[in-house]
Amino acid sequence: MEFSKFFNSTIKLNIILIISFSISVNSFILVPNINNSFYVLFHLTFIYILFYHYHYYLYLVALVYGILFDILLLNNIGAHILTFLSLLMLFVLLRKYLIRLSSFQIIFIYFITLIVLFFIEQFLANLIHNYKFNISSIYNFSLIALIIFIPSVFLLTKLDN
């Protein structure tokens, strides 16, 4: 049997969220760029779900993953949960305008949202927890995002169909 016959696209995308979250917070991997790549993939998938599969359960998803990212990566609650929930609320406010955009504009907004999300997470971690603002990590996340953006959007679109 095919994978798509058992699960709808929302379940498949949530499985990607779980797997990418698990690998991104795993500290046993010797190559940190693997963790960073899955961290970027998690954010890409979360934004994709927001754009194409918005539902009220996403508030719970953002809350749970925000708390887990904050506890496992920063040992404090704040930066990720505020960023995820703020992004969700901003999307709700702008949803009627985002629907009218062309596919190229949506892809551009999608990528810019990803980069801004990394920047805001770093800024809030610095502001709330005195976590050292690290511009090199933003460059690293941006470079990884440039590399995996098109293949991951293609993969997410294929899983969505």
SULGIJO-V890515 format. One record per run of one state. SS is the DSSP state (alpha for helix, beta for strand, coil for the rest). FROM is the first residue (numbers start at 1). LEN is the number of residues. Records with the same first field share a line. If there is no record, write none. Layout:
SS = FROM-LEN / FROM-LEN
This chain:
coil = 1-2 / 7-2 / 25-7 / 53-4 / 75-4 / 99-4 / 130-5 / 161-1
alpha = 3-4 / 9-16 / 32-21 / 57-18 / 79-20 / 103-27 / 135-26
